[in-house]
């Protein structure tokens, strides 16, 4: 049914950076956003734990009638997208991926960084993606503690800036592009830009994921003309106010 919601899922509030892009591109859709903040961060868990949590969230969203699922979490995509597609072969499932293709197209012989969670950096999915661009030097950059600060509503705090300065110090002036490989990171994009300077382009997969969602719904004849709506749900109910604020509309 066209009016059925698009389920959007993340380990917490990070996927709202993708939801923003979805709402901008497809304002007529009804969105049911589920953030699993009670279990965040996913990025430090075992692959099996991330799989189990992702399957549970997907089941909940499909039970609630979602016509499509957007996995707005790079960590969950890395660990579980193939399992979701096996379990729900008939369903429309879109998983966000790091914007490496854009980065390597723009800088085919350049120096690129990918900042992501421990799970995303160690999973095979990223290794396979990187194999396609052997000519590009890619730095893998972890950011322990960053997702927790963003979940606590501290994206714009001095504490977050200090953590980012520490993480990014070795890369200042060295990267052509930094791929933001976790959906929480667009919320600290300005601070990252301030630290790395104008020479480094910051890229994320949010807009590409929204375009892919539009293509899939179009093909299935499931685009909703509107009016649209957004419903937030979170396994930690105190996160709903921050969720509204981050969506910013
Ligand atoms: N937002 C998630 C991602 O895109 C992960 C954050 C977490 O560690 O829970 O990877």
Boltz pocket constraint, residues with backbone or C-beta under 6 A from the ligand:
constraints:
  - pocket:
      binder: B
      contacts: [[A, 10], [A, 11], [A, 12], [A, 14], [A, 15], [A, 40], [A, 41], [A, 42], [A, 43], [A, 44], [A, 72], [A, 73], [A, 74], [A, 75], [A, 76], [A, 117], [A, 120], [A, 147], [A, 181], [A, 182], [A, 183], [A, 184]]
      max_distance: 6.0
